[in-house]
Amino acid sequence: MREEVERLHPLTVVVKNESGVLSRISGLFARRGFNIDSLAVGETCDPKYSRMSIIVKGSRKVLDQVIKQLNKQIDVVSVHDLSKTTHVERELSLIKVKAPTEKRSEIIELVEVFDAKVADVGKESMLVEATGEAQKVEALEDLLVEFGIEEIARTGRVVLEGCLNGD
């Protein structure tokens, strides 16, 4: 019997926008031993609901179990597995990098190649804002390491179904 490959599965979960919902959902994952690779939550167009973008790592069997468990939750309105559909994923990273005067133009050129931008500048550092697919953000971070990264803050990935699927 062939063993299933673990991979990343993007889910969007619409939940009631009430206190404790995030804790209950993340607790469900912890109790079942499911791994969350990325989690981002934000209010929808209707303030009564929030959308959770969850990237789950595991086999198809694990994903099916996650979806079943999520659908059993009272606060969950809908669960959408975007694994087999066109979808868009984005992540934001703020990177504070050492930037002495003689290195600034080199950093700025690198930032522009990645369609990122300089969000703030200080005497000895720059704050770079990068948005895009996780691999792109990670690639920029890898290249900025040589200048000296002081701090990084990354969001979880947000994901939505593509327009051609449901329009």
KEDREN-898236 format. One record per residue (C-alpha): residue in three letters; residue number from 0; x, y, z negated. Coordinates in steps of 0.02 Angstrom, whole numbers, plus 32768, in hexadecimal, padded with zeros to 4 digits. Each point is the difference from the previous one (the first is absolute). Layout:
residues N
<node><resn>ALA</resn><resi>NUM</resi><X>X</X><Y>Y</Y><Z>Z</Z></node>
...
END
This chain:
residues 167
<node><resn>MET</resn><resi>0</resi><X>8000</X><Y>8000</Y><Z>8000</Z></node>
<node><resn>ARG</resn><resi>1</resi><X>8044</X><Y>80AB</Y><Z>8031</Z></node>
<node><resn>GLU</resn><resi>2</resi><X>8017</X><Y>807C</Y><Z>7F73</Z></node>
<node><resn>GLU</resn><resi>3</resi><X>7FAE</X><Y>80AA</Y><Z>8018</Z></node>
<node><resn>VAL</resn><resi>4</resi><X>8071</X><Y>8096</Y><Z>8010</Z></node>
<node><resn>GLU</resn><resi>5</resi><X>7FEF</X><Y>808C</Y><Z>7F82</Z></node>
<node><resn>ARG</resn><resi>6</resi><X>7FE6</X><Y>80A9</Y><Z>8050</Z></node>
<node><resn>LEU</resn><resi>7</resi><X>7FB6</X><Y>80A9</Y><Z>7FDA</Z></node>
<node><resn>HIS</resn><resi>8</resi><X>7F44</X><Y>8014</Y><Z>8013</Z></node>
<node><resn>PRO</resn><resi>9</resi><X>7FB0</X><Y>80AE</Y><Z>8001</Z></node>
<node><resn>LEU</resn><resi>10</resi><X>7F58</X><Y>800F</Y><Z>7FA8</Z></node>
<node><resn>THR</resn><resi>11</resi><X>7F8C</X><Y>8093</Y><Z>7FE7</Z></node>
<node><resn>VAL</resn><resi>12</resi><X>7F8D</X><Y>7FF2</Y><Z>7F6B</Z></node>
<node><resn>VAL</resn><resi>13</resi><X>7F75</X><Y>807F</Y><Z>7FE2</Z></node>
<node><resn>VAL</resn><resi>14</resi><X>7FD6</X><Y>800A</Y><Z>7F47</Z></node>
<node><resn>LYS</resn><resi>15</resi><X>7F91</X><Y>8068</Y><Z>7F90</Z></node>
<node><resn>ASN</resn><resi>16</resi><X>805E</X><Y>809B</Y><Z>7FC9</Z></node>
<node><resn>GLU</resn><resi>17</resi><X>7FF5</X><Y>7FDF</Y><Z>7F45</Z></node>
<node><resn>SER</resn><resi>18</resi><X>807F</X><Y>7FF7</Y><Z>7F74</Z></node>
<node><resn>GLY</resn><resi>19</resi><X>804E</X><Y>7F56</Y><Z>7FE3</Z></node>
<node><resn>VAL</resn><resi>20</resi><X>7FE3</X><Y>7FBD</Y><Z>80B0</Z></node>
<node><resn>LEU</resn><resi>21</resi><X>80B7</X><Y>8009</Y><Z>8032</Z></node>
<node><resn>SER</resn><resi>22</resi><X>8031</X><Y>7FA8</Y><Z>7F5F</Z></node>
<node><resn>ARG</resn><resi>23</resi><X>7F81</X><Y>7F75</Y><Z>801B</Z></node>
<node><resn>ILE</resn><resi>24</resi><X>8035</X><Y>7FE4</Y><Z>80B5</Z></node>
<node><resn>SER</resn><resi>25</resi><X>80BB</X><Y>8000</Y><Z>7FDA</Z></node>
<node><resn>GLY</resn><resi>26</resi><X>7FDF</X><Y>7F8F</Y><Z>7F6A</Z></node>
<node><resn>LEU</resn><resi>27</resi><X>7FA7</X><Y>7F84</Y><Z>8071</Z></node>
<node><resn>PHE</resn><resi>28</resi><X>809E</X><Y>7FF5</Y><Z>806B</Z></node>
<node><resn>ALA</resn><resi>29</resi><X>806F</X><Y>7FE9</Y><Z>7F67</Z></node>
<node><resn>ARG</resn><resi>30</resi><X>7F93</X><Y>7F79</Y><Z>7FB1</Z></node>
<node><resn>ARG</resn><resi>31</resi><X>7FFB</X><Y>7F9C</Y><Z>80A2</Z></node>
<node><resn>GLY</resn><resi>32</resi><X>80BA</X><Y>8015</Y><Z>8022</Z></node>
<node><resn>PHE</resn><resi>33</resi><X>7FE5</X><Y>805D</Y><Z>80A3</Z></node>
<node><resn>ASN</resn><resi>34</resi><X>8089</X><Y>8078</Y><Z>8035</Z></node>
<node><resn>ILE</resn><resi>35</resi><X>7FD4</X><Y>80B3</Y><Z>8031</Z></node>
<node><resn>ASP</resn><resi>36</resi><X>8086</X><Y>8044</Y><Z>8073</Z></node>
<node><resn>SER</resn><resi>37</resi><X>7FB1</X><Y>80AC</Y><Z>800B</Z></node>
<node><resn>LEU</resn><resi>38</resi><X>7F68</X><Y>8057</Y><Z>7FB4</Z></node>
<node><resn>ALA</resn><resi>39</resi><X>7FB9</X><Y>80AC</Y><Z>8025</Z></node>
<node><resn>VAL</resn><resi>40</resi><X>7F58</X><Y>8044</Y><Z>7FC7</Z></node>
<node><resn>GLY</resn><resi>41</resi><X>7FA0</X><Y>809B</Y><Z>8031</Z></node>
<node><resn>GLU</resn><resi>42</resi><X>7F50</X><Y>8044</Y><Z>8003</Z></node>
<node><resn>THR</resn><resi>43</resi><X>7F9C</X><Y>7FE7</Y><Z>80A0</Z></node>
<node><resn>CYS</resn><resi>44</resi><X>7F92</X><Y>8080</Y><Z>8058</Z></node>
<node><resn>ASP</resn><resi>45</resi><X>7F7C</X><Y>7FD3</Y><Z>7F7F</Z></node>
<node><resn>PRO</resn><resi>46</resi><X>8043</X><Y>8029</Y><Z>7F51</Z></node>
<node><resn>LYS</resn><resi>47</resi><X>7F9E</X><Y>7F6C</Y><Z>7FB8</Z></node>
<node><resn>TYR</resn><resi>48</resi><X>807D</X><Y>7F8A</Y><Z>8053</Z></node>
<node><resn>SER</resn><resi>49</resi><X>80BC</X><Y>7FE7</Y><Z>800E</Z></node>
<node><resn>ARG</resn><resi>50</resi><X>8062</X><Y>7FA0</Y><Z>8082</Z></node>
<node><resn>MET</resn><resi>51</resi><X>808B</X><Y>7F8F</Y><Z>7FC7</Z></node>
<node><resn>SER</resn><resi>52</resi><X>8086</X><Y>7FD5</Y><Z>807F</Z></node>
<node><resn>ILE</resn><resi>53</resi><X>804E</X><Y>7F5F</Y><Z>7FC3</Z></node>
<node><resn>ILE</resn><resi>54</resi><X>808E</X><Y>7FA4</Y><Z>8055</Z></node>
<node><resn>VAL</resn><resi>55</resi><X>8000</X><Y>7F4C</Y><Z>7FC1</Z></node>
<node><resn>LYS</resn><resi>56</resi><X>8092</X><Y>7F8B</Y><Z>8018</Z></node>
<node><resn>GLY</resn><resi>57</resi><X>7FD5</X><Y>7F48</Y><Z>8018</Z></node>
<node><resn>SER</resn><resi>58</resi><X>7FC1</X><Y>7F77</Y><Z>8070</Z></node>
<node><resn>ARG</resn><resi>59</resi><X>7F57</X><Y>8002</Y><Z>8056</Z></node>
<node><resn>LYS</resn><resi>60</resi><X>7FC0</X><Y>7F8F</Y><Z>7F74</Z></node>
<node><resn>VAL</resn><resi>61</resi><X>8036</X><Y>8081</Y><Z>7F7E</Z></node>
<node><resn>LEU</resn><resi>62</resi><X>7FAE</X><Y>808B</Y><Z>8064</Z></node>
<node><resn>ASP</resn><resi>63</resi><X>7F5C</X><Y>7FA0</Y><Z>800A</Z></node>
<node><resn>GLN</resn><resi>64</resi><X>8003</X><Y>7FE9</Y><Z>7F43</Z></node>
<node><resn>VAL</resn><resi>65</resi><X>8024</X><Y>80B9</Y><Z>7FE4</Z></node>
<node><resn>ILE</resn><resi>66</resi><X>7F6D</X><Y>8032</Y><Z>806E</Z></node>
<node><resn>LYS</resn><resi>67</resi><X>7F8A</X><Y>7F86</Y><Z>7FA7</Z></node>
<node><resn>GLN</resn><resi>68</resi><X>8035</X><Y>8042</Y><Z>7F56</Z></node>
<node><resn>LEU</resn><resi>69</resi><X>7FEE</X><Y>80B6</Y><Z>8036</Z></node>
<node><resn>ASN</resn><resi>70</resi><X>7F52</X><Y>7FE1</Y><Z>8046</Z></node>
<node><resn>LYS</resn><resi>71</resi><X>7FC9</X><Y>7FBB</Y><Z>7F56</Z></node>
<node><resn>GLN</resn><resi>72</resi><X>8027</X><Y>80A5</Y><Z>7FA9</Z></node>
<node><resn>ILE</resn><resi>73</resi><X>7F6A</X><Y>806D</Y><Z>7FD3</Z></node>
<node><resn>ASP</resn><resi>74</resi><X>805B</X><Y>80A1</Y><Z>802A</Z></node>
<node><resn>VAL</resn><resi>75</resi><X>8034</X><Y>7FC6</Y><Z>80AE</Z></node>
<node><resn>VAL</resn><resi>76</resi><X>7F92</X><Y>8040</Y><Z>808D</Z></node>
<node><resn>SER</resn><resi>77</resi><X>805F</X><Y>7FB3</Y><Z>8093</Z></node>
<node><resn>VAL</resn><resi>78</resi><X>80A2</X><Y>7FA6</Y><Z>802A</Z></node>
<node><resn>HIS</resn><resi>79</resi><X>804F</X><Y>8006</Y><Z>80AD</Z></node>
<node><resn>ASP</resn><resi>80</resi><X>8092</X><Y>7F94</Y><Z>8036</Z></node>
<node><resn>LEU</resn><resi>81</resi><X>805D</X><Y>8061</Y><Z>8086</Z></node>
<node><resn>SER</resn><resi>82</resi><X>807F</X><Y>7F76</Y><Z>8024</Z></node>
<node><resn>LYS</resn><resi>83</resi><X>7FB4</X><Y>7FD0</Y><Z>80A7</Z></node>
<node><resn>THR</resn><resi>84</resi><X>7FC3</X><Y>80A9</Y><Z>8039</Z></node>
<node><resn>THR</resn><resi>85</resi><X>804E</X><Y>80A0</Y><Z>8040</Z></node>
<node><resn>HIS</resn><resi>86</resi><X>8028</X><Y>806F</Y><Z>7F6C</Z></node>
<node><resn>VAL</resn><resi>87</resi><X>806D</X><Y>8093</Y><Z>7FD0</Z></node>
<node><resn>GLU</resn><resi>88</resi><X>8073</X><Y>7FFD</Y><Z>7F68</Z></node>
<node><resn>ARG</resn><resi>89</resi><X>805C</X><Y>8097</Y><Z>7FBB</Z></node>
<node><resn>GLU</resn><resi>90</resi><X>806E</X><Y>8024</Y><Z>7F6B</Z></node>
<node><resn>LEU</resn><resi>91</resi><X>8048</X><Y>80A1</Y><Z>7FB8</Z></node>
<node><resn>SER</resn><resi>92</resi><X>80AC</X><Y>800F</Y><Z>7FB3</Z></node>
<node><resn>LEU</resn><resi>93</resi><X>8050</X><Y>8095</Y><Z>7FAB</Z></node>
<node><resn>ILE</resn><resi>94</resi><X>80BD</X><Y>7FEF</Y><Z>7FFB</Z></node>
<node><resn>LYS</resn><resi>95</resi><X>8071</X><Y>8075</Y><Z>7FA0</Z></node>
<node><resn>VAL</resn><resi>96</resi><X>80AC</X><Y>7FF6</Y><Z>8051</Z></node>
<node><resn>LYS</resn><resi>97</resi><X>80A4</X><Y>8054</Y><Z>7FD4</Z></node>
<node><resn>ALA</resn><resi>98</resi><X>801C</X><Y>8088</Y><Z>8081</Z></node>
<node><resn>PRO</resn><resi>99</resi><X>809D</X><Y>8068</Y><Z>7FF0</Z></node>
<node><resn>THR</resn><resi>100</resi><X>8006</X><Y>8090</Y><Z>807B</Z></node>
<node><resn>GLU</resn><resi>101</resi><X>8077</X><Y>7FA7</Y><Z>8078</Z></node>
<node><resn>LYS</resn><resi>102</resi><X>7F89</X><Y>7F69</Y><Z>8010</Z></node>
<node><resn>ARG</resn><resi>103</resi><X>7F59</X><Y>8059</Y><Z>8012</Z></node>
<node><resn>SER</resn><resi>104</resi><X>7FFB</X><Y>800B</Y><Z>80BE</Z></node>
<node><resn>GLU</resn><resi>105</resi><X>8029</X><Y>7F46</Y><Z>800D</Z></node>
<node><resn>ILE</resn><resi>106</resi><X>7F73</X><Y>7FD5</Y><Z>7F87</Z></node>
<node><resn>ILE</resn><resi>107</resi><X>7F86</X><Y>8071</Y><Z>805B</Z></node>
<node><resn>GLU</resn><resi>108</resi><X>802A</X><Y>7FAD</Y><Z>80A8</Z></node>
<node><resn>LEU</resn><resi>109</resi><X>7FE3</X><Y>7F54</Y><Z>7FB5</Z></node>
<node><resn>VAL</resn><resi>110</resi><X>7F5B</X><Y>8037</Y><Z>7FB4</Z></node>
<node><resn>GLU</resn><resi>111</resi><X>7FC4</X><Y>8045</Y><Z>80A7</Z></node>
<node><resn>VAL</resn><resi>112</resi><X>802A</X><Y>7F5C</Y><Z>805B</Z></node>
<node><resn>PHE</resn><resi>113</resi><X>7F85</X><Y>7FA9</Y><Z>7F8A</Z></node>
<node><resn>ASP</resn><resi>114</resi><X>7F79</X><Y>8086</Y><Z>8017</Z></node>
<node><resn>ALA</resn><resi>115</resi><X>8013</X><Y>8024</Y><Z>7F46</Z></node>
<node><resn>LYS</resn><resi>116</resi><X>8016</X><Y>80AC</Y><Z>7FB6</Z></node>
<node><resn>VAL</resn><resi>117</resi><X>805F</X><Y>805E</Y><Z>7F7C</Z></node>
<node><resn>ALA</resn><resi>118</resi><X>7F80</X><Y>8028</Y><Z>7F79</Z></node>
<node><resn>ASP</resn><resi>119</resi><X>8072</X><Y>8061</Y><Z>7F88</Z></node>
<node><resn>VAL</resn><resi>120</resi><X>80B4</X><Y>803C</Y><Z>7FF5</Z></node>
<node><resn>GLY</resn><resi>121</resi><X>806A</X><Y>8023</Y><Z>7F67</Z></node>
<node><resn>LYS</resn><resi>122</resi><X>80B5</X><Y>8032</Y><Z>7FE5</Z></node>
<node><resn>GLU</resn><resi>123</resi><X>8041</X><Y>7F4D</Y><Z>8004</Z></node>
<node><resn>SER</resn><resi>124</resi><X>7F6F</X><Y>7F96</Y><Z>803F</Z></node>
<node><resn>MET</resn><resi>125</resi><X>7F73</X><Y>7FF2</Y><Z>807E</Z></node>
<node><resn>LEU</resn><resi>126</resi><X>7F57</X><Y>7FAF</Y><Z>7FEE</Z></node>
<node><resn>VAL</resn><resi>127</resi><X>7FCF</X><Y>7F9E</Y><Z>809B</Z></node>
<node><resn>GLU</resn><resi>128</resi><X>7F4C</X><Y>7FCE</Y><Z>8027</Z></node>
<node><resn>ALA</resn><resi>129</resi><X>7FEA</X><Y>7F67</Y><Z>806F</Z></node>
<node><resn>THR</resn><resi>130</resi><X>7F59</X><Y>7FB8</Y><Z>8038</Z></node>
<node><resn>GLY</resn><resi>131</resi><X>7FE3</X><Y>7F69</Y><Z>806E</Z></node>
<node><resn>GLU</resn><resi>132</resi><X>8008</X><Y>7F45</Y><Z>8006</Z></node>
<node><resn>ALA</resn><resi>133</resi><X>805C</X><Y>7FB4</Y><Z>7F6D</Z></node>
<node><resn>GLN</resn><resi>134</resi><X>8091</X><Y>7FC4</Y><Z>806E</Z></node>
<node><resn>LYS</resn><resi>135</resi><X>801D</X><Y>80B0</Y><Z>8042</Z></node>
<node><resn>VAL</resn><resi>136</resi><X>8000</X><Y>804C</Y><Z>7F52</Z></node>
<node><resn>GLU</resn><resi>137</resi><X>8078</X><Y>7F78</Y><Z>7FC1</Z></node>
<node><resn>ALA</resn><resi>138</resi><X>8074</X><Y>801B</Y><Z>8095</Z></node>
<node><resn>LEU</resn><resi>139</resi><X>800E</X><Y>80B9</Y><Z>7FD9</Z></node>
<node><resn>GLU</resn><resi>140</resi><X>8022</X><Y>7FDA</Y><Z>7F49</Z></node>
<node><resn>ASP</resn><resi>141</resi><X>8089</X><Y>7F86</Y><Z>8034</Z></node>
<node><resn>LEU</resn><resi>142</resi><X>8056</X><Y>8086</Y><Z>8067</Z></node>
<node><resn>LEU</resn><resi>143</resi><X>7FF1</X><Y>8085</Y><Z>7F79</Z></node>
<node><resn>VAL</resn><resi>144</resi><X>8058</X><Y>7F8F</Y><Z>7F83</Z></node>
<node><resn>GLU</resn><resi>145</resi><X>80AA</X><Y>8037</Y><Z>8046</Z></node>
<node><resn>PHE</resn><resi>146</resi><X>7FDB</X><Y>80B4</Y><Z>7FC9</Z></node>
<node><resn>GLY</resn><resi>147</resi><X>7FCE</X><Y>7FCB</Y><Z>7F51</Z></node>
<node><resn>ILE</resn><resi>148</resi><X>7F4A</X><Y>7FE7</Y><Z>7FD3</Z></node>
<node><resn>GLU</resn><resi>149</resi><X>7FD4</X><Y>804D</Y><Z>7F58</Z></node>
<node><resn>GLU</resn><resi>150</resi><X>7F49</X><Y>7FCC</Y><Z>7FF6</Z></node>
<node><resn>ILE</resn><resi>151</resi><X>7F79</X><Y>7FAC</Y><Z>8066</Z></node>
<node><resn>ALA</resn><resi>152</resi><X>7F43</X><Y>8000</Y><Z>7FEA</Z></node>
<node><resn>ARG</resn><resi>153</resi><X>7F99</X><Y>7F94</Y><Z>8076</Z></node>
<node><resn>THR</resn><resi>154</resi><X>7F46</X><Y>7FEA</Y><Z>800F</Z></node>
<node><resn>GLY</resn><resi>155</resi><X>7FB1</X><Y>7F5A</Y><Z>8021</Z></node>
<node><resn>ARG</resn><resi>156</resi><X>7FCD</X><Y>7FE0</Y><Z>80B4</Z></node>
<node><resn>VAL</resn><resi>157</resi><X>7F56</X><Y>8041</Y><Z>8035</Z></node>
<node><resn>VAL</resn><resi>158</resi><X>7FA8</X><Y>7F9E</Y><Z>8087</Z></node>
<node><resn>LEU</resn><resi>159</resi><X>7F64</X><Y>8014</Y><Z>806A</Z></node>
<node><resn>GLU</resn><resi>160</resi><X>7FB6</X><Y>7F9B</Y><Z>808C</Z></node>
<node><resn>GLY</resn><resi>161</resi><X>802A</X><Y>8047</Y><Z>80AB</Z></node>
<node><resn>CYS</resn><resi>162</resi><X>7F7F</X><Y>8063</Y><Z>8063</Z></node>
<node><resn>LEU</resn><resi>163</resi><X>7FF1</X><Y>7F82</Y><Z>808D</Z></node>
<node><resn>ASN</resn><resi>164</resi><X>7FC0</X><Y>7F78</Y><Z>7F8A</Z></node>
<node><resn>GLY</resn><resi>165</resi><X>7F68</X><Y>8052</Y><Z>7FB8</Z></node>
<node><resn>ASP</resn><resi>166</resi><X>7FD5</X><Y>8096</Y><Z>806D</Z></node>
END
